[in-house]
């Protein structure tokens, strides 16, 4: 019984084994990456740019409107 427990006990990996495993996992994940074509990259960048412009317009409008509302109430 005592021998069975010792053989079932997991061996704790040392720091070098953990670093090696980490690097191996990074390489495995990088192999899964699909690089976009230049056309895809352009259109995704354009979509992000338009989305940021829309959010800027929304925040600017809210800032202007709430500023006017505050001046109307307290001014």
Backbone as JSON Lines, residues from 0, in Angstrom:
{"i":0,"aa":"X","n":[0.81,-1.19,0.0],"ca":[0.0,0.0,0.0],"c":[0.86,1.26,0.0]}
{"i":1,"aa":"X","n":[1.91,1.27,0.81],"ca":[2.74,2.46,0.89],"c":[3.46,2.71,-0.43]}
{"i":2,"aa":"X","n":[3.86,1.64,-1.13],"ca":[4.55,1.81,-2.41],"c":[3.59,2.35,-3.46]}
{"i":3,"aa":"X","n":[2.34,1.97,-3.42],"ca":[1.36,2.43,-4.39],"c":[1.14,3.94,-4.24]}
{"i":4,"aa":"X","n":[1.09,4.44,-3.03],"ca":[0.88,5.87,-2.81],"c":[2.07,6.68,-3.32]}
{"i":5,"aa":"X","n":[3.29,6.17,-3.11],"ca":[4.47,6.9,-3.57],"c":[4.54,6.95,-5.09]}
{"i":6,"aa":"X","n":[4.15,5.88,-5.77],"ca":[4.22,5.88,-7.23],"c":[3.12,6.74,-7.84]}
{"i":7,"aa":"X","n":[1.99,6.91,-7.14],"ca":[0.9,7.74,-7.64],"c":[1.17,9.22,-7.41]}
{"i":8,"aa":"X","n":[2.07,9.53,-6.5],"ca":[2.37,10.92,-6.18],"c":[2.98,11.6,-7.4]}
{"i":9,"aa":"X","n":[2.44,12.77,-7.76],"ca":[2.93,13.48,-8.94],"c":[4.27,14.14,-8.62]}
{"i":10,"aa":"X","n":[5.15,14.08,-9.59],"ca":[6.46,14.72,-9.43],"c":[6.3,16.19,-9.79]}
{"i":11,"aa":"X","n":[6.69,17.05,-8.88],"ca":[6.57,18.49,-9.11],"c":[7.68,18.92,-10.07]}
{"i":12,"aa":"X","n":[7.3,19.55,-11.2],"ca":[8.32,19.97,-12.16],"c":[9.13,21.15,-11.61]}
{"i":13,"aa":"X","n":[10.4,21.2,-11.98],"ca":[11.23,22.31,-11.53],"c":[11.01,23.52,-12.43]}
{"i":14,"aa":"X","n":[11.64,24.62,-12.11],"ca":[11.42,25.88,-12.81],"c":[11.82,25.79,-14.27]}
{"i":15,"aa":"X","n":[12.87,25.05,-14.6],"ca":[13.32,24.94,-15.99],"c":[12.34,24.14,-16.83]}
{"i":16,"aa":"X","n":[11.73,23.12,-16.22],"ca":[10.71,22.35,-16.93],"c":[9.48,23.21,-17.19]}
{"i":17,"aa":"X","n":[9.12,24.03,-16.22],"ca":[7.96,24.92,-16.39],"c":[8.21,25.95,-17.48]}
{"i":18,"aa":"X","n":[9.41,26.52,-17.52],"ca":[9.75,27.5,-18.55],"c":[9.73,26.84,-19.93]}
{"i":19,"aa":"X","n":[10.3,25.64,-20.02],"ca":[10.28,24.91,-21.29],"c":[8.87,24.6,-21.75]}
{"i":20,"aa":"X","n":[8.0,24.18,-20.83],"ca":[6.62,23.9,-21.16],"c":[5.91,25.17,-21.64]}
{"i":21,"aa":"X","n":[6.18,26.27,-20.97],"ca":[5.57,27.55,-21.33],"c":[5.98,27.95,-22.75]}
{"i":22,"aa":"X","n":[7.25,27.84,-23.08],"ca":[7.73,28.19,-24.41],"c":[7.13,27.26,-25.46]}
{"i":23,"aa":"X","n":[7.03,25.97,-25.14],"ca":[6.43,25.01,-26.07],"c":[4.97,25.36,-26.34]}
{"i":24,"aa":"X","n":[4.23,25.75,-25.29],"ca":[2.84,26.12,-25.47],"c":[2.7,27.4,-26.29]}
{"i":25,"aa":"X","n":[3.63,28.34,-26.11],"ca":[3.6,29.57,-26.91],"c":[3.8,29.24,-28.39]}
{"i":26,"aa":"X","n":[4.77,28.4,-28.68],"ca":[5.04,28.02,-30.08],"c":[3.84,27.3,-30.68]}
{"i":27,"aa":"X","n":[3.22,26.41,-29.91],"ca":[2.04,25.7,-30.39],"c":[0.9,26.66,-30.71]}
{"i":28,"aa":"X","n":[0.7,27.66,-29.88],"ca":[-0.37,28.64,-30.12],"c":[-0.04,29.54,-31.31]}
{"i":29,"aa":"X","n":[1.24,29.91,-31.47],"ca":[1.62,30.76,-32.6],"c":[1.44,30.05,-33.92]}
{"i":30,"aa":"X","n":[1.54,28.73,-33.94],"ca":[1.31,27.97,-35.17],"c":[-0.15,28.02,-35.61]}
{"i":31,"aa":"X","n":[-1.06,28.31,-34.68],"ca":[-2.48,28.36,-34.99],"c":[-2.9,29.72,-35.55]}
{"i":32,"aa":"X","n":[-2.05,30.72,-35.45],"ca":[-2.4,32.08,-35.87],"c":[-2.52,32.15,-37.39]}
{"i":33,"aa":"X","n":[-3.6,32.77,-37.84],"ca":[-3.81,32.98,-39.27],"c":[-3.56,34.44,-39.56]}
{"i":34,"aa":"X","n":[-2.61,34.72,-40.42],"ca":[-2.27,36.1,-40.76],"c":[-3.26,36.62,-41.79]}
{"i":35,"aa":"X","n":[-3.86,37.8,-41.54],"ca":[-4.83,38.34,-42.51],"c":[-4.12,38.84,-43.76]}
{"i":36,"aa":"X","n":[-4.88,38.85,-44.84],"ca":[-4.34,39.41,-46.08],"c":[-4.31,40.93,-45.95]}
{"i":37,"aa":"X","n":[-3.64,41.59,-46.86],"ca":[-3.56,43.06,-46.78],"c":[-4.94,43.69,-46.95]}
{"i":38,"aa":"X","n":[-5.79,43.09,-47.79],"ca":[-7.15,43.6,-47.98],"c":[-7.96,43.47,-46.7]}
{"i":39,"aa":"X","n":[-7.89,42.31,-46.06],"ca":[-8.6,42.11,-44.79],"c":[-8.1,43.07,-43.72]}
{"i":40,"aa":"X","n":[-6.8,43.23,-43.65],"ca":[-6.22,44.13,-42.66],"c":[-6.68,45.56,-42.88]}
{"i":41,"aa":"X","n":[-6.73,46.0,-44.14],"ca":[-7.19,47.36,-44.46],"c":[-8.64,47.56,-44.02]}
{"i":42,"aa":"X","n":[-9.51,46.62,-44.36],"ca":[-10.92,46.8,-44.04],"c":[-11.2,46.68,-42.54]}
{"i":43,"aa":"X","n":[-10.48,45.82,-41.84],"ca":[-10.65,45.75,-40.38],"c":[-10.16,47.04,-39.73]}
{"i":44,"aa":"X","n":[-9.06,47.58,-40.22],"ca":[-8.55,48.85,-39.69],"c":[-9.53,49.98,-39.97]}
{"i":45,"aa":"X","n":[-10.1,49.99,-41.16],"ca":[-11.1,51.0,-41.5],"c":[-12.33,50.89,-40.6]}
{"i":46,"aa":"X","n":[-12.77,49.67,-40.33],"ca":[-13.93,49.46,-39.46],"c":[-13.65,49.98,-38.04]}
{"i":47,"aa":"X","n":[-12.46,49.71,-37.54],"ca":[-12.1,50.19,-36.2],"c":[-12.04,51.71,-36.18]}
{"i":48,"aa":"X","n":[-11.47,52.31,-37.21],"ca":[-11.37,53.77,-37.3],"c":[-12.76,54.4,-37.31]}
{"i":49,"aa":"X","n":[-13.67,53.86,-38.1],"ca":[-15.04,54.39,-38.16],"c":[-15.74,54.23,-36.82]}
{"i":50,"aa":"X","n":[-15.56,53.09,-36.18],"ca":[-16.18,52.87,-34.87],"c":[-15.67,53.87,-33.84]}
{"i":51,"aa":"X","n":[-14.37,54.13,-33.84],"ca":[-13.8,55.11,-32.9],"c":[-14.35,56.5,-33.19]}
{"i":52,"aa":"X","n":[-14.48,56.87,-34.46],"ca":[-15.05,58.17,-34.8],"c":[-16.49,58.29,-34.32]}
{"i":53,"aa":"X","n":[-17.28,57.22,-34.47],"ca":[-18.66,57.24,-34.0],"c":[-18.73,57.39,-32.48]}
{"i":54,"aa":"X","n":[-17.87,56.69,-31.77],"ca":[-17.86,56.83,-30.31],"c":[-17.42,58.23,-29.89]}
{"i":55,"aa":"X","n":[-16.46,58.81,-30.6],"ca":[-16.03,60.17,-30.3],"c":[-17.19,61.15,-30.51]}
{"i":56,"aa":"X","n":[-17.94,60.97,-31.59],"ca":[-19.09,61.83,-31.85],"c":[-20.15,61.68,-30.76]}
{"i":57,"aa":"X","n":[-20.39,60.45,-30.33],"ca":[-21.37,60.21,-29.27],"c":[-20.96,60.88,-27.96]}
{"i":58,"aa":"X","n":[-19.71,60.71,-27.57],"ca":[-19.24,61.31,-26.31],"c":[-19.24,62.83,-26.41]}
{"i":59,"aa":"X","n":[-18.85,63.36,-27.57],"ca":[-18.86,64.82,-27.75],"c":[-20.29,65.35,-27.65]}
{"i":60,"aa":"X","n":[-21.23,64.68,-28.29],"ca":[-22.62,65.1,-28.23],"c":[-23.17,65.04,-26.81]}
{"i":61,"aa":"X","n":[-22.84,63.98,-26.08],"ca":[-23.31,63.88,-24.7],"c":[-22.69,64.97,-23.84]}
{"i":62,"aa":"X","n":[-21.41,65.25,-24.05],"ca":[-20.73,66.29,-23.28],"c":[-21.37,67.66,-23.56]}
{"i":63,"aa":"X","n":[-21.61,67.96,-24.83],"ca":[-22.22,69.24,-25.2],"c":[-23.63,69.34,-24.64]}
{"i":64,"aa":"X","n":[-24.42,68.28,-24.82],"ca":[-25.8,68.3,-24.36],"c":[-25.91,68.39,-22.84]}
{"i":65,"aa":"X","n":[-25.1,67.63,-22.13],"ca":[-25.15,67.7,-20.66],"c":[-24.63,69.03,-20.15]}
{"i":66,"aa":"X","n":[-23.67,69.62,-20.84],"ca":[-23.17,70.94,-20.46],"c":[-24.24,71.99,-20.62]}
{"i":67,"aa":"X","n":[-24.96,71.93,-21.76],"ca":[-26.07,72.89,-21.98],"c":[-27.18,72.67,-20.95]}
{"i":68,"aa":"X","n":[-27.49,71.42,-20.65],"ca":[-28.53,71.11,-19.67],"c":[-28.14,71.65,-18.29]}
{"i":69,"aa":"X","n":[-26.88,71.49,-17.92],"ca":[-26.41,71.98,-16.63],"c":[-26.49,73.5,-16.57]}
{"i":70,"aa":"X","n":[-26.09,74.17,-17.64],"ca":[-26.19,75.64,-17.67],"c":[-27.65,76.08,-17.63]}
{"i":71,"aa":"X","n":[-28.55,75.36,-18.27],"ca":[-29.98,75.72,-18.27],"c":[-30.57,75.55,-16.86]}
{"i":72,"aa":"X","n":[-30.17,74.46,-16.16],"ca":[-30.72,74.22,-14.82],"c":[-30.12,75.17,-13.8]}
{"i":73,"aa":"X","n":[-28.81,75.32,-13.78],"ca":[-28.14,76.09,-12.74],"c":[-27.74,77.51,-13.17]}
{"i":74,"aa":"X","n":[-27.8,77.79,-14.45],"ca":[-27.25,79.05,-14.93],"c":[-28.24,80.12,-15.02]}
